[in-house]
Amino acid sequence: MSVRKKFRALMSAKRLVLMPGAYDGLSARIIEAEGFEAICAGGNAAIGSMLAQPDTGQSNMRDYADHYARICGAVNMPVYVDADTGFGGVNNVRQMVRAFEAAGAAGVFISDQVFPNRCGYLPGKQIVPVEQILAKLKAALDARTDPDFFIAGRTDAMAVEGLSAAIERCQLFMEAGADMAKPIGVDTITDIKRVIREVSGPHMATLSQAAGRQERSLEELAAAGVAAATFPSIALFAAAHAVRNVLRILKRQNSMTATFDHLLSLDDYYELVGLRQQLAREEAYDKAAAALVHKRAAE
């Protein structure tokens, strides 16, 4: 089964699927090794890792396509990605869909913010007229070459115009043929339950560090009927915390030995990045090549 078919199956599985966010290939590999079923790769983690900047729309479609390709290439599981505003008009959206399909993504969500897109939990957001995002969604649906490529419309209307406006946009997204409608900022169980009642398709909750520290019950989300919960920045924040911590230890104690308990072991790292498999592959190809030369010499 392709990763896109797997993702569609997960979205219709009638259980809560946990989707940690990856900021690069190594973090994606760790997510896979820990037994999760799907990954999300969002703009906040991408901009943080690529540019060490907040997510206020500084990158472009090609940068994202390359970034997502490295993440998808590191794992054999669905990676669901952020397409910001589609990076322009309907023709830009068509190019984006083709590029993200080629990168190996399982699907995308497209935002109804004005350009440049910013993290959904930052202030100052503005949204485009609904006709513009509907046109982009139609263009995206027409552009996909794999019918299993999962396309969602994301609205930031909750923060701008309120929950009812966000629900109305989500309903229109689904009427336009989107596979899912994603209202950002709908974070309380009461609001989530209303969205699930009034908007068809699966509901994906966002549990982002960008929203601040919130106590959220995964059991409550599952009981409400949420299909998936994404943690788009959890690996990025964990990595930044760990790196800063070990460097402070190194500087404060002036000792590499003091850092040992805070580092992945060499054996664990090589297991994670697949050194043994690479060496075995090299040996197999070398033996095959030597056997071919030996055979020719013997003839």
VMD Tcl script that draws the C-alpha trace (Angstrom):
set ca {
  {0.00 0.00 0.00}
  {1.33 3.46 -0.92}
  {1.94 6.03 1.80}
  {-0.95 8.07 0.39}
  {-3.38 5.17 0.63}
  {-2.10 4.56 4.17}
  {-2.78 8.17 5.07}
  {-6.31 8.03 3.69}
  {-6.91 4.86 5.66}
  {-5.65 6.53 8.84}
  {-7.95 9.52 8.33}
  {-10.96 7.21 8.09}
  {-9.89 4.78 10.82}
  {-12.33 6.16 13.45}
  {-9.60 6.46 16.07}
  {-7.20 9.17 17.13}
  {-3.97 9.10 15.12}
  {-1.02 10.94 16.67}
  {1.15 12.82 14.16}
  {4.34 14.37 15.56}
  {5.99 17.09 13.50}
  {9.34 16.57 11.80}
  {11.71 19.44 11.09}
  {14.25 17.41 9.08}
  {15.04 13.88 7.91}
  {16.61 12.77 11.19}
  {13.66 13.88 13.31}
  {11.36 12.08 10.86}
  {13.45 8.91 11.22}
  {13.15 9.12 15.02}
  {9.37 9.51 14.77}
  {9.21 6.43 12.56}
  {11.52 4.44 14.86}
  {9.28 5.22 17.84}
  {6.32 3.58 16.16}
  {4.11 6.49 15.09}
  {1.94 5.97 12.01}
  {2.19 9.35 10.28}
  {4.18 12.58 10.36}
  {3.25 16.19 9.84}
  {5.74 18.71 8.50}
  {4.65 22.29 9.04}
  {5.88 25.73 8.15}
  {6.83 26.77 11.68}
  {9.23 23.83 12.08}
  {10.54 24.27 8.53}
  {11.35 27.97 8.93}
  {12.77 27.41 12.40}
  {15.12 24.68 11.22}
  {16.06 26.17 7.84}
  {16.39 29.84 8.75}
  {16.27 30.06 12.56}
  {13.42 32.54 12.21}
  {9.76 32.69 13.25}
  {7.22 31.56 10.69}
  {6.06 34.72 8.96}
  {6.22 33.53 5.36}
  {9.90 33.96 4.47}
  {10.36 30.84 2.35}
  {9.18 29.82 -1.11}
  {7.64 26.80 -2.75}
  {10.90 25.33 -4.09}
  {12.60 25.58 -0.69}
  {9.66 23.79 0.88}
  {9.59 21.12 -1.83}
  {13.28 20.34 -1.27}
  {12.80 20.38 2.50}
  {9.81 18.03 2.37}
  {11.56 15.73 -0.10}
  {14.38 15.16 2.38}
  {11.88 14.38 5.14}
  {9.82 12.02 2.94}
  {12.97 10.33 1.66}
  {14.10 9.48 5.19}
  {11.03 7.39 6.08}
  {8.54 4.88 4.74}
  {5.41 6.41 6.20}
  {2.92 9.17 5.33}
  {4.16 12.75 5.65}
  {1.42 15.39 5.58}
  {2.74 18.86 4.80}
  {1.98 22.57 4.97}
  {1.51 24.43 1.68}
  {1.01 27.88 3.23}
  {-1.24 29.94 0.91}
  {-0.29 27.87 -2.14}
  {2.57 30.32 -2.89}
  {0.54 32.51 -5.24}
  {-2.50 32.24 -7.49}
  {-4.12 29.19 -9.03}
  {-1.25 28.54 -11.44}
  {1.24 28.65 -8.57}
  {-0.97 26.20 -6.68}
  {-0.84 23.81 -9.63}
  {2.96 23.92 -9.62}
  {3.01 23.43 -5.85}
  {0.84 20.32 -5.98}
  {3.03 18.74 -8.66}
  {6.22 19.61 -6.74}
  {4.93 18.31 -3.41}
  {3.66 15.12 -5.06}
  {7.12 14.62 -6.56}
  {8.64 15.23 -3.11}
  {6.69 12.23 -1.81}
  {4.20 14.01 0.45}
  {1.01 12.17 1.36}
  {-0.99 15.37 1.18}
  {-1.13 19.10 1.82}
  {-3.24 21.75 3.41}
  {-3.68 25.18 1.85}
  {-4.39 28.25 3.97}
  {-6.85 31.08 3.33}
  {-4.50 33.73 4.74}
  {-3.29 36.64 2.66}
  {0.30 36.34 1.44}
  {2.75 36.15 3.17}
  {1.36 33.36 5.33}
  {2.27 33.34 9.02}
  {1.96 30.77 11.77}
  {-1.70 30.38 12.66}
  {-1.00 31.23 16.30}
  {0.75 34.54 15.61}
  {-1.19 37.83 15.75}
  {-1.86 39.98 12.71}
  {-3.43 37.37 10.45}
  {-5.69 38.38 7.58}
  {-7.78 36.12 5.36}
  {-8.63 36.35 1.68}
  {-12.19 36.43 0.32}
  {-13.59 32.91 0.37}
  {-13.82 32.84 -3.44}
  {-10.01 33.03 -3.66}
  {-9.32 30.03 -1.45}
  {-12.07 28.03 -3.17}
  {-10.44 28.73 -6.52}
  {-7.07 27.57 -5.15}
  {-8.60 24.39 -3.76}
  {-10.22 23.63 -7.11}
  {-6.89 24.22 -8.86}
  {-5.13 21.92 -6.39}
  {-7.67 19.15 -6.84}
  {-7.40 19.39 -10.63}
  {-3.59 19.45 -10.53}
  {-2.98 16.26 -8.56}
  {-1.87 13.29 -10.61}
  {-2.39 10.77 -7.81}
  {-6.04 10.66 -6.71}
  {-4.88 9.50 -3.25}
  {-2.93 12.73 -2.69}
  {-4.84 14.21 0.27}
  {-5.81 17.88 -0.10}
  {-7.26 19.96 2.72}
  {-8.33 23.54 3.02}
  {-7.23 25.37 6.18}
  {-8.97 28.46 7.45}
  {-7.74 31.09 9.90}
  {-11.18 32.67 10.07}
  {-11.61 31.66 13.73}
  {-9.12 34.31 14.90}
  {-10.39 36.94 12.47}
  {-14.17 36.51 12.25}
  {-15.08 33.86 14.82}
  {-16.10 30.20 14.93}
  {-19.26 30.44 12.84}
  {-17.34 32.06 9.99}
  {-14.66 29.35 10.23}
  {-17.31 26.63 10.07}
  {-18.97 28.24 7.06}
  {-15.66 28.31 5.20}
  {-14.97 24.68 6.13}
  {-18.36 23.66 4.77}
  {-17.57 25.41 1.50}
  {-14.16 23.70 1.33}
  {-15.85 20.31 1.57}
  {-18.48 21.29 -1.02}
  {-15.61 22.24 -3.34}
  {-14.28 18.66 -3.08}
  {-11.54 18.98 -0.47}
  {-10.65 15.80 1.43}
  {-10.66 17.66 4.73}
  {-11.34 21.11 6.16}
  {-8.99 22.31 8.89}
  {-10.06 25.26 11.08}
  {-6.99 26.54 12.91}
  {-7.46 27.90 16.42}
  {-10.42 25.65 17.22}
  {-8.86 24.26 20.36}
  {-11.54 23.71 23.02}
  {-13.44 20.44 23.19}
  {-16.75 22.33 22.96}
  {-15.71 24.09 19.75}
  {-14.19 20.92 18.29}
  {-17.41 19.00 18.89}
  {-19.39 21.72 17.13}
  {-17.07 21.62 14.12}
  {-17.35 17.84 13.92}
  {-21.15 18.10 14.01}
  {-21.36 20.78 11.33}
  {-18.47 19.99 8.97}
  {-18.23 16.72 7.06}
  {-15.00 14.78 6.69}
  {-12.31 13.99 9.27}
  {-11.28 16.53 11.88}
  {-7.60 17.12 12.58}
  {-6.72 18.87 15.84}
  {-3.54 20.95 16.11}
  {-1.56 20.80 19.36}
  {1.19 23.30 18.71}
  {3.87 24.73 20.95}
  {3.18 27.97 19.07}
  {-0.15 28.17 20.90}
  {1.61 28.27 24.26}
  {1.53 25.64 26.97}
  {-1.97 24.17 26.98}
  {-3.17 21.14 28.90}
  {-4.99 19.05 26.33}
  {-6.51 15.63 26.92}
  {-5.94 13.20 24.08}
  {-8.62 10.98 25.58}
  {-11.12 13.83 25.25}
  {-10.11 14.40 21.63}
  {-10.55 10.72 20.85}
  {-13.94 10.60 22.57}
  {-15.07 13.65 20.59}
  {-14.34 11.84 17.33}
  {-11.15 13.63 16.28}
  {-9.40 11.68 13.51}
  {-5.87 12.95 14.10}
  {-3.87 15.20 16.39}
  {-0.78 16.92 15.04}
  {2.14 18.10 17.15}
  {3.83 20.21 14.49}
  {6.63 21.75 16.56}
  {7.20 19.19 19.31}
  {10.41 17.71 17.86}
  {11.83 21.14 17.01}
  {11.25 22.47 20.53}
  {12.60 19.28 22.08}
  {15.74 19.41 19.93}
  {16.37 23.09 20.63}
  {15.98 22.46 24.36}
  {18.33 19.45 24.30}
  {21.03 21.17 22.23}
  {20.99 24.30 24.38}
  {21.09 22.20 27.55}
  {24.11 20.11 26.55}
  {26.04 23.14 25.26}
  {25.43 24.96 28.53}
  {26.80 21.93 30.39}
  {29.87 21.88 28.15}
  {30.53 25.57 28.66}
  {29.75 25.65 32.39}
  {31.71 22.56 33.38}
  {34.41 22.81 30.69}
  {34.18 19.03 30.32}
  {33.08 16.79 27.49}
  {32.66 13.94 29.98}
  {29.89 15.88 31.70}
  {27.86 15.81 28.48}
  {27.95 12.03 27.96}
  {24.71 11.27 29.80}
  {22.91 13.83 27.64}
  {23.92 12.38 24.27}
  {22.63 9.56 22.11}
  {25.12 6.73 22.13}
  {27.20 6.12 19.02}
  {25.64 2.67 18.54}
  {22.13 4.09 18.84}
  {22.92 6.86 16.38}
  {24.36 4.48 13.80}
  {21.35 2.23 14.22}
  {19.07 5.19 13.67}
  {20.80 6.36 10.49}
  {21.21 2.83 9.10}
  {25.00 2.46 9.00}
  {24.90 -1.35 9.19}
  {22.52 -1.57 6.23}
  {24.68 0.82 4.18}
  {27.86 -1.15 4.86}
  {26.10 -4.41 3.99}
  {24.87 -2.88 0.74}
  {28.36 -1.69 -0.18}
  {29.78 -5.14 0.54}
  {27.11 -6.86 -1.55}
  {27.72 -4.62 -4.56}
  {31.50 -4.98 -4.24}
  {31.16 -8.79 -4.15}
  {28.83 -8.78 -7.14}
  {31.22 -6.59 -9.12}
  {34.23 -8.74 -8.18}
  {32.35 -11.89 -9.18}
  {31.54 -10.38 -12.58}
  {35.19 -9.47 -13.18}
  {36.31 -12.94 -12.03}
  {33.82 -14.58 -14.37}
  {35.03 -12.53 -17.34}
  {38.68 -13.34 -16.54}
  {37.91 -17.04 -16.37}
  {36.27 -17.14 -19.81}
}
mol new
graphics top color blue
foreach p $ca { graphics top sphere $p radius 0.5 }
foreach p [lrange $ca 0 end-1] q [lrange $ca 1 end] { graphics top cylinder $p $q radius 0.2 }
display resetview
